Amino acid sequence: MSPPEAPRGAVVSLVGAGPGDPDLLTVRARALLAACDAIVYDALVNPLILADPAVRRDAERHFVGKRGGAPSASQDEITALLVRLAREGKRVVRLKGGDPLVFGRGSEEAQALAAAGIPFEIVPGVTAGVAAPAYAGIPVTHRGLATSVTFVTGHEDPTKGHTDTDWGALARAGGTIVLYMGVKRLPAIVQALTAGGLAADTPTAAIEWGTYPRQRTVVATLGTIVEAAQRAQISAPSITVIGDVVRVRDEIRWFDVRPLHGRRVIVTRARAQASALSAELRALGAEGIEAPAIRIEPLDAAPLERALGRLSTYQWAIFTSQNAVELAWGALRRRGGDARAFAGVNVAAVGPATADALLACGLAVDVIPERYVAEGLIEALRARSDVRGARVLFARAEGARELLPAALREMGAEVDEVPVYRSVPDPEGSEAARAALRDGQVDLVTFTSGSTVRFFVDAVGLEAARRARVASIGPITSDAARSLGLTVDVEAAEATIPGLVRAVVDALRRT
């Protein structure tokens, strides 16, 4: 009797999540995560992948990871879950660390799906056995050193009565040996390889948390790697590379020599914007802990839409945040308008990030100050001769400082203030921050506005907030931090995200 057919459109995608670095996720994997109905994921899937705003937010999430020999779900239970979800008509992403077919049991899951009559596809991922050594500056093959590579799982105990791995043959084969998941059994594996004839002085490297910002690499010889790894407290997940290719690391190591390698920085920006700052920090080697203190809550759009409907009556439109730009552009598009509606209207932006957001909408700004704060924008507008008597549309945050509209009125302008959003606490982000501060392993907390400071302190408490050094984007944010009892250790010379990143790099290089 044949199995029942899955509903039309149902499919299970067996997807490799890569070794950890979210930037190594494939284009196909990202597309599937954006459109799926359910995600079934393992313990070795980097949480940043699932936290990406591009991942479908309302997709069901099922954790089925196995860690330390204590499975949260058996393989049969995982397969049954995949079949059930597909028979419910869902598009399922089975997200597995690395590549699903390299020591990932993806082929077993594919067999079970085929037997159940469930449509499936296999999406390869970057496997840790290649990626972790590459991030450590170790090629798995290199001309003149190794023309072959053998991948072997370390989960199998070489001292048991029966083994599927011929360790003696591996020892005699030459080339590079890449050992997956073998940290616990490394002493027995080393013994088996040396007994098989592999020289004890063979260069060897153990790589922990490969491709993650916390990656560590210990280099020794086959005969000394066990002691070296134990001394460094190397633990799972780890990859061990055995062979002459390890020598190349001295020449081409790149990942762990970046300026912020091993540093941990809390990012408190709103969730939609935090990933951009985290990505810049990660590119420099830091672990960006996304703990958004705020989220952006749009207000009633009707007043803004009415104001945009009479845009031709304004001489100026002023924007002091990317959020205001995005909400104003959305309101304009809902009315069927586009950048042409701003013909004859001068546009001012508080800084380059806001100006870039406007340019993405087809609007080149007329005024951008030298200092990227309200005070700088006031100075720039005072130098103009066309502000007095002008009618100004100011799309702003609720509760923002009154400095700018008050100054415009002093200049003789008529200002229509339209609150378009408010910043509210983001309770989901506070637990990540509390946990990181509790561990005492945070190098800096970054703040990009007074509201992020206020809500962060409210969420974690002043005592916890004082456990890490503070980096501020500029003087207004610094004042807010000091008013709440924090010491500002780092302040960006330029009040932009790149300026903040430069200040973080300069500060952490000195410590």
C-alpha positions in Angstrom: 0.0 0.0 0.0 1.5 3.3 -1.1 1.7 6.2 1.5 -0.8 9.0 1.3 0.1 11.9 -1.0 1.2 15.1 0.6 -1.0 18.2 0.0 -0.2 20.3 -3.1 2.6 22.7 -2.3 3.9 20.8 0.7 7.6 20.2 0.6 10.5 19.6 3.0 13.8 21.3 2.2 16.8 19.7 3.9 19.0 22.8 4.2 22.6 23.3 5.3 22.9 26.3 7.6 26.7 26.4 7.2 29.3 26.2 10.0 28.1 29.3 12.0 28.9 32.6 10.3 25.5 33.8 9.0 27.3 35.3 6.0 28.0 31.7 4.8 24.3 30.9 4.4 23.5 30.2 0.8 21.2 32.3 -1.3 18.8 29.4 -1.7 18.7 28.8 2.0 17.8 32.5 2.7 15.0 32.4 0.1 13.5 29.3 1.7 13.7 30.7 5.2 11.9 33.8 4.0 9.0 31.8 2.6 8.6 28.7 4.7 5.8 27.8 7.1 7.9 25.8 9.6 11.5 25.6 10.6 12.9 22.5 12.2 16.4 23.3 13.4 19.5 21.9 15.2 21.6 23.0 18.1 24.5 24.0 15.9 22.4 26.5 13.8 23.6 30.0 14.7 20.8 31.9 16.5 21.6 35.0 14.4 20.4 33.1 11.3 16.9 32.6 12.8 16.9 36.2 14.2 17.5 37.7 10.8 14.6 40.0 9.9 14.4 38.3 6.4 13.4 35.0 8.0 9.6 34.6 8.0 8.6 35.8 11.5 5.3 33.8 11.8 6.9 30.5 10.7 6.5 27.7 13.3 9.8 26.9 15.0 10.7 23.4 16.2 14.0 22.9 18.0 15.3 19.3 17.7 19.0 19.7 18.5 21.2 17.1 20.0 24.0 18.3 22.4 26.3 16.3 24.7 24.7 13.0 23.9 21.3 14.1 25.3 18.9 14.4 22.4 15.9 16.6 22.7 14.3 14.4 20.1 15.2 11.1 18.6 15.9 10.7 14.9 12.6 8.8 14.5 10.8 11.7 16.3 12.4 14.2 14.0 11.4 12.3 10.9 7.9 11.9 12.2 7.7 15.7 12.8 8.9 16.4 9.2 6.3 14.0 7.8 3.5 15.4 9.9 4.3 19.1 9.1 4.4 18.2 5.4 1.1 16.3 5.5 -0.4 19.4 7.1 0.4 21.2 3.8 3.4 23.2 5.1 6.6 24.2 3.4 9.2 23.0 5.9 12.8 24.0 6.2 14.8 21.3 8.0 17.8 23.5 9.0 21.0 21.6 9.8 24.4 22.9 10.9 27.0 22.6 8.1 26.0 20.5 5.2 23.0 18.1 5.6 24.8 15.2 3.9 28.2 15.5 5.7 27.8 13.7 9.0 24.4 15.3 9.3 22.1 12.4 8.8 20.3 14.3 6.0 20.4 11.3 3.7 18.5 9.3 6.3 15.9 11.9 6.6 15.6 12.1 2.8 15.1 8.3 2.7 12.3 8.5 5.3 10.6 11.3 3.4 10.9 9.4 0.1 9.3 6.3 1.8 6.5 8.5 3.1 5.8 10.0 -0.3 6.8 13.5 0.9 8.4 15.8 -1.8 11.8 17.1 -0.7 14.8 18.9 -1.9 18.4 19.0 -0.6 20.2 22.4 -0.3 23.9 21.9 0.4 25.6 24.1 3.0 29.2 25.0 3.7 30.7 22.2 5.8 32.7 23.0 8.9 35.5 20.6 7.8 36.4 23.1 5.1 35.2 26.4 6.5 36.7 26.2 10.1 40.2 25.4 8.8 39.9 28.2 6.2 38.9 30.7 8.9 41.9 29.5 10.8 44.2 30.1 7.8 44.6 26.4 7.1 43.9 25.0 3.6 42.8 21.4 3.6 44.8 20.9 0.4 47.9 22.7 -0.7 50.2 22.1 -3.6 53.4 20.3 -2.5 51.9 19.5 1.0 48.6 17.7 0.5 46.8 16.6 -2.7 44.0 14.7 -0.8 41.8 15.2 2.2 39.9 12.7 4.3 36.9 13.7 6.4 36.2 11.4 9.3 33.8 11.6 12.2 35.2 11.5 15.7 32.0 10.3 17.2 33.1 6.7 16.6 35.3 5.4 19.3 38.4 3.8 17.8 39.0 1.6 20.9 35.6 -0.2 20.7 35.5 -3.8 19.7 34.4 -3.0 16.1 35.0 0.2 14.1 34.0 1.3 10.6 37.1 3.5 10.4 40.4 2.0 9.4 42.6 4.3 11.4 45.7 2.5 10.4 44.9 3.0 6.7 44.2 6.7 7.4 47.6 6.9 9.1 49.3 5.5 6.0 47.3 7.3 3.3 49.0 10.6 3.5 47.2 13.9 2.8 45.1 15.8 5.3 42.8 14.3 7.9 39.9 16.5 9.1 38.3 15.1 12.2 34.7 16.2 13.0 33.3 16.3 16.5 36.2 14.3 18.0 37.2 16.4 21.0 36.1 13.9 23.6 37.7 10.9 21.8 40.8 12.8 20.7 43.2 10.8 23.0 42.0 7.5 21.6 42.1 8.7 18.0 45.6 10.1 18.4 46.7 6.7 19.9 45.1 4.8 17.0 46.7 7.1 14.3 50.2 6.9 15.9 49.9 3.1 16.3 49.0 3.0 12.6 52.3 4.8 11.7 51.4 8.5 11.6 54.4 10.4 12.9 54.0 12.0 16.3 55.5 15.3 15.0 52.7 15.7 12.3 51.4 19.3 12.5 47.9 19.3 14.1 45.4 22.0 14.9 42.2 22.0 17.0 39.7 24.7 16.0 36.8 25.5 18.4 33.6 27.3 17.3 34.9 27.6 13.7 33.7 30.7 11.8 32.1 32.2 15.0 33.6 35.4 16.5 34.6 33.2 19.5 36.7 30.9 17.3 39.9 29.7 18.9 42.7 27.7 17.3 45.4 25.6 19.1 48.3 24.4 17.0 50.6 21.6 18.2 51.8 18.2 16.9 49.9 15.0 16.8 51.8 13.8 19.8 51.1 17.0 21.8 47.6 18.1 20.6 45.7 16.3 23.4 47.6 18.1 26.1 47.5 21.4 24.2 43.8 21.2 23.7 43.1 20.3 27.3 45.3 23.1 28.5 43.3 25.6 26.3 40.0 23.9 27.4 39.0 23.3 23.8 35.5 21.9 23.8 32.7 21.0 21.3 32.0 22.0 18.7 35.5 21.6 17.3 37.3 20.4 14.2 40.8 18.9 14.3 43.1 19.2 11.2 46.0 16.8 11.0 48.7 17.2 8.3 51.4 19.4 6.9 48.8 22.0 5.7 48.7 23.3 9.3 52.1 24.9 8.7 50.5 27.3 6.2 48.6 29.0 9.0 51.6 31.1 10.0 51.4 32.8 6.5 47.7 33.1 5.8 45.9 33.4 9.1 43.4 36.2 8.8 40.2 35.7 10.8 41.7 35.8 14.3 44.0 38.7 13.7 41.2 41.2 13.0 41.1 44.2 15.3 38.1 43.2 17.4 38.6 39.4 17.4 37.3 37.8 20.5 35.6 41.0 21.8 31.9 41.0 22.8 29.9 44.1 22.2 26.2 44.6 23.1 24.2 46.3 20.4 21.1 48.1 21.8 19.7 49.6 18.6 16.1 48.8 17.5 15.9 45.2 16.1 15.4 46.3 12.5 18.6 48.3 12.6 20.7 46.3 15.0 21.8 43.8 12.5 23.6 46.4 10.4 25.7 47.5 13.3 26.3 43.9 14.4 27.4 43.1 10.9 30.0 45.9 10.9 31.3 44.8 14.3 31.4 41.1 13.2 33.3 42.0 10.0 36.0 43.4 12.4 36.0 40.2 14.5 33.7 41.1 17.4 30.7 39.1 18.6 27.8 41.5 18.3 25.3 40.6 21.0 22.0 41.9 19.7 20.0 43.1 22.7 17.7 45.8 21.3 16.5 48.1 24.0 13.8 49.6 21.9 11.5 48.9 19.0 9.9 51.4 16.7 6.1 51.7 16.9 4.5 53.6 14.1 1.8 56.1 15.1 -1.5 56.8 13.3 -0.5 57.5 9.7 -3.5 59.7 8.9 -1.9 63.0 10.0 1.2 62.3 8.0 -0.8 61.3 4.9 -2.8 64.5 5.1 0.4 66.5 5.4 1.9 64.8 2.4 -1.3 65.5 0.5 -0.6 69.2 0.7 3.2 68.8 0.2 3.2 71.5 -2.5 2.3 74.1 0.2 5.6 73.5 2.0 9.0 75.0 1.2 10.9 72.6 3.5 10.7 69.0 4.7 13.0 68.0 7.5 14.0 64.5 8.6 16.0 63.6 11.6 16.0 59.8 11.4 15.8 56.9 9.0 12.6 55.7 10.7 10.8 58.9 9.8 12.0 58.7 6.2 10.8 55.1 5.8 7.4 55.9 7.4 6.9 59.0 5.3 7.9 57.2 2.1 5.4 54.4 2.9 2.6 56.9 3.5 3.5 58.7 0.2 3.4 55.5 -1.8 0.1 54.5 -0.3 -1.3 57.7 -1.7 0.1 56.8 -5.1 2.9 59.4 -4.9 6.6 59.2 -5.5 9.7 61.5 -5.4 8.1 63.9 -7.8 5.8 65.1 -5.1 8.8 66.8 -3.5 9.4 69.0 -6.5 10.0 72.5 -5.3 10.5 71.4 -1.7 13.9 71.8 0.0 14.9 68.6 2.0 17.1 68.6 5.1 18.6 65.6 6.8 20.3 65.5 10.2 23.1 63.2 9.0 24.4 60.9 6.3 22.4 57.8 7.3 19.1 59.8 7.0 20.4 61.4 3.8 21.1 57.9 2.4 17.6 56.7 3.3 16.2 59.7 1.4 18.4 59.1 -1.6 17.2 55.5 -1.7 13.7 57.0 -2.2 15.0 59.2 -5.0 15.4 62.4 -2.9 18.8 64.2 -2.8 19.0 66.4 0.2 19.6 70.1 0.0 21.1 70.5 3.5 23.1 68.2 5.7 25.0 69.7 8.6 28.7 69.3 9.5 27.7 68.1 12.9 25.1 65.3 12.8 22.9 66.5 15.6 20.0 68.8 15.9 22.3 71.6 16.9 24.3 71.2 13.8 21.2 71.2 11.6 20.0 74.4 13.3 23.4 76.1 12.5 23.1 74.9 8.8 19.6 76.3 8.4 20.4 79.6 10.1 23.0 80.1 7.3 20.2 79.9 4.7 18.2 82.9 3.5 15.1 80.9 2.6 14.0 79.7 6.0 12.3 82.8 7.3 8.7 82.8 6.4 8.9 79.3 5.0 6.4 76.6 5.8 8.2 73.5 7.2 7.1 69.9 7.4 8.9 68.1 10.3 8.2 64.3 10.5 9.5 63.4 13.9 9.5 60.9 16.8 7.0 61.3 19.5 8.7 62.7 22.6 11.8 63.9 20.8 13.6 67.1 21.9 11.8 70.4 21.1 15.1 72.1 20.2 14.8 72.0 16.4 11.2 73.1 15.9 11.7 75.8 18.5 14.7 77.1 16.7 12.9 77.0 13.4 10.1 79.2 14.8 12.7 81.6 16.2 14.0 81.9 12.6 10.6 82.9 11.4 9.5 79.6 9.9 6.0 78.1 10.3 6.5 74.5 11.5 4.0 71.6 11.1 5.2 68.9 13.5 3.9 65.5 12.6 4.8 62.7 15.1 5.1 59.5 13.0 6.6 57.0 15.5 7.5 56.4 19.1 10.3 54.4 20.6 9.0 51.8 23.1 10.9 49.1 25.2 11.7 45.8 23.5 11.4 43.2 26.3 12.7 40.4 24.1 16.1 42.0 23.9 16.8 42.4 27.6 17.4 38.8 28.5 20.3 38.4 26.1 21.8 41.6 27.6 21.3 40.4 31.2 22.9 37.0 30.5 25.9 38.6 28.8 26.4 41.1 31.6 26.0 38.4 34.2 28.9 36.4 32.6 31.1 39.5 32.9 32.4 38.9 29.4 31.1 42.1 27.7 33.7 44.6 26.5 31.4 47.4 25.6 27.7 48.4 25.4 26.9 50.6 22.5 24.2 53.3 22.6 22.9 55.2 19.5 20.2 57.4 21.2 19.0 58.6 24.5 16.0 56.3 24.3 18.2 53.2 23.9 20.0 54.2 27.1 16.9 54.8 29.1 15.2 51.6 28.0 18.3 49.5 28.4 18.9 50.7 32.0 15.2 50.1 32.8 15.4 46.6 31.4 18.6 45.4 33.0 18.9 47.7 36.0 21.6 50.3 36.7 23.9 47.9 38.6 24.0 45.5 35.7 24.4 48.3 33.1 27.4 49.5 35.0 29.2 46.2 34.6 30.5 47.0 31.1 32.1 50.0 29.5 29.8 52.4 27.5 30.3 53.5 23.9 28.1 56.4 22.8 27.3 57.6 19.2 27.5 61.3 20.2 27.2 64.0 22.9 23.4 63.9 23.2 23.4 60.2 23.8 26.3 60.6 26.2 24.4 63.2 28.2 21.5 60.8 28.5 23.8 58.1 29.7 25.4 60.3 32.3 22.1 61.6 33.5 21.1 58.0 34.4 24.3 57.3 36.3 26.5 55.6 33.6 30.1 56.5 32.9 30.7 57.1 29.2 34.0 55.6 28.3 33.9 56.0 24.5 32.2 58.7 22.4 32.2 58.8 18.6 33.9 61.8 17.1 31.3 61.6 14.3 27.7 60.8 15.2 27.2 58.1 12.7 27.3 54.3 12.8 30.7 54.2 11.0 32.0 56.8 13.5 30.8 54.7 16.4 32.5 51.6 15.0 35.7 53.5 14.6 35.5 54.7 18.2 34.9 51.1 19.4 37.9 49.8 17.4 40.2 52.6 18.8 39.0 52.0 22.4 39.3 48.2 22.3 42.7 48.2 20.6 44.1 50.2 23.5 42.9 47.6 26.1 
